[in-house]
Amino acid sequence: MECPLATELGLPPFRPRWPWWSSDLQTLRDTLRNPSLGPDQGQPILTDLGQGDRLLSSLDGPLDRATNRPLGQGDAGGQARGLVLVLHGLGGSSQAAGVRRLGQLLQRNGFAVLRPNLRGAGQGRPLARGSYAAQCNRDLLPLLAQARQLAQGRPLLAVGLSLGGTVLLNGCLAEDSLGSPSPSPGALPRLDGLACVSSPLDLVACSAQIDQPRNRLYQRWLLQRLHRQVRTDPQADRPGVLPTDRGGPAPSIRSFDTQITAPLWGYPSVEAYYTGASPLARLLQGAQGRGLGLPPALWLHASDDPWVPADGTMALAAALAKFSKDRGPGRGDAAVLITPGGGHNGFHGQGDPITASWSDRLVLAWLLRLVQSAS
């Protein structure tokens, strides 16, 4: 199912490029052929989480398209169109190839970019106890508040790759201290726009999918990264950092979430974690009721994604279409694009330049449209 959104944004329909024909090759492309992105010149930004824990992000300013050199200081002021937070997925970091490649495309088109490491990820591993989860609002909300300050009055946008999109959706859907969705009346929204690429909306279905026999190598690769993240926690022996009865290495993502993630984030069971951190039910309820409670949002998913079933995104698309039919045309604040190919966070298409994937270009065009419509 392809909607006309790509055409509206000036892109052709997605068609995989040679030799990345299959869903697995699309998924593995950046691992098999790591793009040349040059040295990371991001400015380190620390976010205080309390109790001695901090997040580490990298802030990049806009780049001159001709020289690929910074236009100014690494902030969102000056000539920046806005600030885009690009959030990595499971086992990733601010250094991930897909995060940096998308970030550089955004920079060349006038945006400043903030690339966070979630709790325990990447170069931020020594700065915080424990690790992140699909719903980690006590970490994300201070980060978004700081990003709003860094944006200096310019639009604050976000892109979540894979689980990063789930994290951002949960943050935007979180209730404030008054029980109201998003910030209190009169406050700025947490984000002015959001794009999710290959993001899980139903963690139960996602866990079952990655546990399929065909995905055993993928799961092993992810588990190696997750176990390394746990082993390298410099404060793992401190009380309350990790469960003491977690046993040996987890043989599956679900087992890892049972032993580590769920208890670490206060859930009584992995079932409670998956239910509480899956945004699909809240999104469907919003689509059928008074609205999603989100900023303008884009979802991109491939129907052949080997990691994350497209069923949840398809259900959201159907609910939004029914809402639009029942209530009349909306403002275009929510868009879902499901392509027949692309794998998991792949989308390496025919005609793509070396410096960007088809999904990178789609996200850029979506964000540019949001900024232009707001100006």
C-alpha positions as CSV (number, residue, x, y, z in Angstrom):
1,M,0.0,0.0,0.0
2,E,1.6,3.3,-1.1
3,C,-0.1,6.6,-0.5
4,P,0.5,9.6,-2.8
5,L,2.5,11.3,-0.1
6,A,5.9,10.5,-1.8
7,T,4.7,12.1,-5.0
8,E,3.4,15.2,-3.1
9,L,6.8,15.5,-1.6
10,G,8.6,15.2,-4.9
11,L,9.9,11.7,-4.6
12,P,9.3,8.7,-6.9
13,P,7.7,5.6,-5.4
14,F,10.3,3.4,-3.6
15,R,12.0,0.8,-5.7
16,P,15.0,-1.1,-4.3
17,R,18.3,-0.5,-6.1
18,W,20.7,-3.2,-7.2
19,P,22.1,-5.2,-5.5
20,W,19.9,-4.7,-2.4
21,W,16.9,-6.4,-3.8
22,S,15.6,-8.4,-0.8
23,S,14.3,-7.2,2.5
24,D,17.3,-8.7,4.3
25,L,19.8,-7.0,2.0
26,Q,18.0,-3.7,2.4
27,T,18.2,-4.2,6.2
28,L,21.9,-5.2,6.2
29,R,23.1,-2.7,3.6
30,D,24.6,-0.2,6.0
31,T,26.3,-3.0,7.9
32,L,27.7,-4.6,4.8
33,R,28.7,-1.3,3.2
34,N,29.2,1.3,5.9
35,P,28.9,4.8,4.3
36,S,31.8,7.1,4.4
37,L,30.7,10.0,6.6
38,G,34.0,11.6,7.8
39,P,34.9,12.4,11.3
40,D,32.2,13.2,13.8
41,Q,32.5,17.0,14.6
42,G,29.4,17.2,16.8
43,Q,29.5,19.5,19.9
44,P,29.0,17.4,23.1
45,I,25.8,18.3,25.0
46,L,25.0,16.8,28.4
47,T,21.5,16.4,29.9
48,D,21.2,16.1,33.6
49,L,18.8,13.3,34.7
50,G,19.4,13.6,38.4
51,Q,21.1,11.3,40.9
52,G,24.3,11.7,39.0
53,D,23.1,10.3,35.7
54,R,23.5,12.2,32.4
55,L,22.8,11.7,28.7
56,L,25.4,12.6,26.1
57,S,24.3,14.1,22.8
58,S,26.1,15.5,19.8
59,L,24.9,18.9,18.3
60,D,25.7,19.7,14.7
61,G,25.1,23.0,13.0
62,P,23.9,23.5,9.4
63,L,26.4,22.8,6.6
64,D,27.2,24.7,3.5
65,R,25.9,22.6,0.6
66,A,28.8,23.5,-1.7
67,T,31.7,23.0,0.8
68,N,30.1,20.7,3.4
69,R,31.6,22.9,6.0
70,P,29.7,24.4,9.0
71,L,27.9,27.7,8.4
72,G,28.4,28.7,12.0
73,Q,28.5,27.5,15.5
74,G,26.9,24.1,16.4
75,D,23.6,25.5,17.6
76,A,20.1,26.0,16.2
77,G,20.3,29.8,16.0
78,G,21.7,31.9,13.2
79,Q,20.8,30.5,9.8
80,A,19.2,27.2,10.9
81,R,15.7,26.4,9.8
82,G,15.2,24.5,13.0
83,L,16.6,21.8,15.3
84,V,16.0,18.1,14.4
85,L,16.5,15.5,17.1
86,V,17.5,12.2,15.4
87,L,17.1,9.2,17.8
88,H,18.8,5.8,17.3
89,G,17.2,2.4,17.6
90,L,17.8,-0.7,19.6
91,G,21.6,-1.4,20.0
92,G,22.4,1.8,18.3
93,S,23.9,5.2,19.2
94,S,24.5,8.7,18.0
95,Q,27.4,7.2,15.9
96,A,25.2,4.8,14.0
97,A,25.6,5.1,10.2
98,G,21.9,5.8,9.6
99,V,21.7,8.4,12.2
100,R,24.8,10.3,11.0
101,R,23.9,10.0,7.3
102,L,20.4,11.4,7.9
103,G,21.8,14.1,10.1
104,Q,24.3,15.2,7.5
105,L,21.5,15.4,4.9
106,L,19.5,17.6,7.3
107,Q,22.5,19.8,8.0
108,R,23.1,20.3,4.2
109,N,19.5,21.5,4.0
110,G,19.8,24.1,6.7
111,F,18.9,22.3,9.9
112,A,20.8,21.9,13.1
113,V,20.8,18.3,14.4
114,L,20.9,16.9,17.9
115,R,22.0,13.2,18.0
116,P,21.4,11.8,21.5
117,N,22.7,8.6,23.1
118,L,19.9,7.1,25.1
119,R,20.7,5.9,28.6
120,G,23.7,3.5,28.5
121,A,24.2,3.8,24.7
122,G,27.4,4.6,22.7
123,Q,29.8,7.1,24.2
124,G,27.3,8.0,26.9
125,R,27.7,4.5,28.6
126,P,29.9,5.8,31.5
127,L,27.5,8.6,32.3
128,A,24.4,6.8,33.5
129,R,23.4,3.7,35.3
130,G,21.3,1.0,33.6
131,S,20.0,1.2,30.0
132,Y,17.1,2.6,28.0
133,A,13.7,1.1,27.2
134,A,11.0,1.7,24.6
135,Q,9.3,4.0,27.1
136,C,11.9,6.0,29.0
137,N,10.0,9.2,29.6
138,R,11.9,10.2,32.7
139,D,15.0,10.4,30.5
140,L,13.4,11.7,27.3
141,L,11.3,14.5,28.7
142,P,14.3,16.4,30.2
143,L,16.1,15.9,26.9
144,L,13.2,17.4,24.9
145,A,13.0,20.3,27.3
146,Q,16.7,21.0,26.8
147,A,16.4,20.6,23.0
148,R,13.6,23.2,23.0
149,Q,16.0,25.6,24.7
150,L,18.7,24.8,22.2
151,A,16.3,25.5,19.3
152,Q,16.2,29.1,20.4
153,G,12.7,29.8,19.2
154,R,13.1,27.8,15.9
155,P,11.0,24.7,15.2
156,L,11.9,21.6,17.2
157,L,11.4,18.4,15.1
158,A,12.4,14.8,15.7
159,V,13.0,11.7,13.7
160,G,13.0,8.2,15.4
161,L,14.7,5.3,13.6
162,S,13.2,2.0,14.6
163,L,12.9,1.9,18.4
164,G,13.8,5.5,18.5
165,G,10.4,6.3,17.0
166,T,8.7,4.3,19.7
167,V,10.6,6.2,22.4
168,L,9.5,9.5,20.8
169,L,5.9,8.5,20.4
170,N,5.7,7.5,24.1
171,G,7.2,10.7,25.1
172,C,4.8,12.8,23.1
173,L,1.9,10.8,24.4
174,A,3.0,11.0,28.0
175,E,0.7,12.8,30.4
176,D,2.0,15.8,32.4
177,S,1.8,16.2,36.1
178,L,-1.8,17.4,35.8
179,G,-2.9,14.3,33.9
180,S,-3.2,16.2,30.6
181,P,-1.6,14.8,27.4
182,S,1.5,16.8,26.4
183,P,2.5,20.0,28.1
184,S,0.1,22.1,30.1
185,P,-2.0,24.7,28.4
186,G,0.1,27.7,27.3
187,A,3.3,25.8,27.1
188,L,5.1,25.0,23.9
189,P,4.5,21.4,22.6
190,R,7.2,18.9,23.2
191,L,7.8,18.7,19.4
192,D,6.6,20.7,16.4
193,G,6.9,17.6,14.1
194,L,7.8,14.0,14.2
195,A,8.8,11.2,11.7
196,C,9.1,7.5,12.6
197,V,10.9,5.1,10.3
198,S,10.4,1.3,10.8
199,S,9.2,2.0,14.4
200,P,7.5,-0.8,16.5
201,L,4.0,0.2,17.6
202,D,3.3,-3.2,19.2
203,L,6.1,-4.7,21.2
204,V,4.5,-8.1,21.7
205,A,4.3,-8.6,17.9
206,C,7.8,-7.2,17.4
207,S,9.2,-9.6,20.0
208,A,7.5,-12.6,18.4
209,Q,8.8,-11.5,15.0
210,I,12.4,-11.2,16.0
211,D,12.2,-14.6,17.7
212,Q,11.3,-16.3,14.4
213,P,13.9,-18.9,13.3
214,R,14.6,-16.9,10.1
215,N,15.8,-14.0,12.4
216,R,18.1,-15.9,14.7
217,L,21.2,-14.2,13.3
218,Y,19.6,-10.8,13.7
219,Q,18.6,-11.6,17.3
220,R,22.0,-12.9,18.1
221,W,23.6,-9.7,16.8
222,L,21.2,-7.5,18.8
223,L,21.7,-9.5,21.9
224,Q,25.5,-9.2,21.6
225,R,25.1,-5.4,21.6
226,L,22.7,-5.4,24.5
227,H,24.7,-7.7,26.7
228,R,27.8,-5.6,26.0
229,Q,25.9,-2.6,27.1
230,V,25.1,-4.3,30.4
231,R,28.6,-5.7,30.9
232,T,30.2,-2.3,30.3
233,D,28.0,-0.4,32.8
234,P,30.6,0.9,35.2
235,Q,28.1,1.1,38.0
236,A,26.4,-2.3,37.4
237,D,27.4,-3.5,40.9
238,R,25.7,-0.6,42.7
239,P,22.4,-1.5,44.4
240,G,19.3,-0.8,42.3
241,V,21.2,-0.6,39.0
242,L,20.5,-4.1,37.7
243,P,18.4,-7.0,39.0
244,T,20.4,-9.4,41.0
245,D,18.6,-12.6,40.0
246,R,18.8,-12.2,36.2
247,G,20.7,-15.4,35.6
248,G,22.9,-16.0,32.6
249,P,22.9,-14.3,29.2
250,A,19.4,-14.0,27.8
251,P,18.8,-16.2,24.8
252,S,16.2,-13.9,23.2
253,I,15.1,-10.3,23.2
254,R,12.0,-11.2,25.2
255,S,14.2,-13.0,27.8
256,F,16.5,-9.9,28.0
257,D,13.5,-7.7,28.5
258,T,12.2,-10.1,31.2
259,Q,15.6,-10.2,33.0
260,I,16.8,-6.6,32.5
261,T,14.5,-4.1,30.9
262,A,11.2,-4.7,32.6
263,P,12.5,-4.7,36.2
264,L,14.9,-1.9,35.6
265,W,12.1,0.4,34.5
266,G,9.7,-0.7,37.3
267,Y,7.4,-3.1,35.4
268,P,6.2,-6.2,37.3
269,S,6.6,-8.4,34.2
270,V,7.7,-8.3,30.6
271,E,4.0,-8.5,29.6
272,A,3.3,-5.3,31.6
273,Y,6.3,-3.6,29.9
274,Y,5.3,-4.6,26.4
275,T,1.7,-3.4,27.0
276,G,2.7,-0.2,28.7
277,A,5.4,0.8,26.2
278,S,3.4,-0.1,23.0
279,P,1.9,3.1,21.7
280,L,-0.5,1.4,19.2
281,A,-3.5,1.1,21.4
282,R,-3.3,4.8,22.4
283,L,-2.8,5.8,18.8
284,L,-5.8,3.8,17.6
285,Q,-7.9,5.2,20.4
286,G,-6.9,8.7,19.5
287,A,-7.6,8.2,15.8
288,Q,-11.1,7.0,16.6
289,G,-11.7,9.8,19.1
290,R,-10.6,13.4,19.6
291,G,-7.2,13.1,17.8
292,L,-3.8,11.5,18.3
293,G,-2.5,14.0,20.7
294,L,0.7,14.3,18.7
295,P,2.4,17.0,16.6
296,P,2.2,16.6,12.8
297,A,3.6,13.0,12.4
298,L,4.8,10.8,9.6
299,W,5.1,7.0,9.8
300,L,7.2,5.1,7.2
301,H,7.2,1.3,7.2
302,A,8.0,-1.5,4.7
303,S,5.6,-4.3,4.4
304,D,8.5,-6.7,4.1
305,D,10.3,-5.5,7.3
306,P,11.9,-8.7,8.7
307,W,12.2,-7.2,12.3
308,V,9.1,-5.2,12.9
309,P,5.7,-6.4,11.5
310,A,3.9,-3.8,9.5
311,D,0.5,-4.8,10.9
312,G,0.5,-2.2,13.6
313,T,1.3,0.6,11.1
314,M,-1.3,-0.7,8.7
315,A,-3.9,-0.7,11.5
316,L,-3.0,2.9,12.3
317,A,-3.3,3.8,8.6
318,A,-6.7,2.2,8.4
319,A,-7.9,4.0,11.5
320,L,-6.7,7.4,10.3
321,A,-8.3,6.8,6.9
322,K,-11.6,5.9,8.6
323,F,-11.4,9.0,10.8
324,S,-10.8,11.2,7.8
325,K,-13.7,9.6,5.9
326,D,-16.1,10.0,8.9
327,R,-15.0,13.4,10.0
328,G,-14.1,14.9,6.6
329,P,-10.6,16.0,5.4
330,G,-8.2,16.9,8.1
331,R,-5.2,19.2,8.1
332,G,-2.7,16.6,7.0
333,D,-1.3,16.4,10.5
334,A,-0.8,12.6,10.3
335,A,0.5,10.6,7.4
336,V,1.3,6.9,7.0
337,L,3.3,5.5,4.1
338,I,3.8,1.8,3.7
339,T,6.0,0.6,0.9
340,P,6.1,-2.9,-0.6
341,G,9.9,-3.1,0.0
342,G,12.6,-1.5,2.0
343,G,13.4,-4.0,4.8
344,H,14.0,-2.7,8.3
345,N,15.2,0.9,8.2
346,G,16.7,0.2,4.8
347,F,14.9,2.0,1.9
348,H,18.0,2.1,-0.3
349,G,16.2,3.1,-3.6
350,Q,16.9,3.6,-7.2
351,G,18.2,7.0,-8.0
352,D,19.4,7.7,-4.4
353,P,22.6,9.7,-4.1
354,I,25.5,8.1,-2.3
355,T,24.9,10.5,0.6
356,A,21.2,9.6,1.4
357,S,18.7,6.8,1.3
358,W,15.1,7.1,-0.1
359,S,13.8,7.3,3.5
360,D,16.3,10.0,4.4
361,R,15.0,12.1,1.4
362,L,11.4,11.5,2.3
363,V,11.9,12.5,5.9
364,L,13.8,15.7,4.8
365,A,11.0,16.6,2.4
366,W,8.4,16.1,5.1
367,L,10.2,18.2,7.6
368,L,10.9,21.0,5.1
369,R,7.1,21.1,4.3
370,L,6.3,21.4,8.0
371,V,8.8,24.2,8.5
372,Q,7.6,26.1,5.4
373,S,3.9,25.7,6.3
374,A,4.6,27.1,9.8
375,S,6.5,30.1,8.5
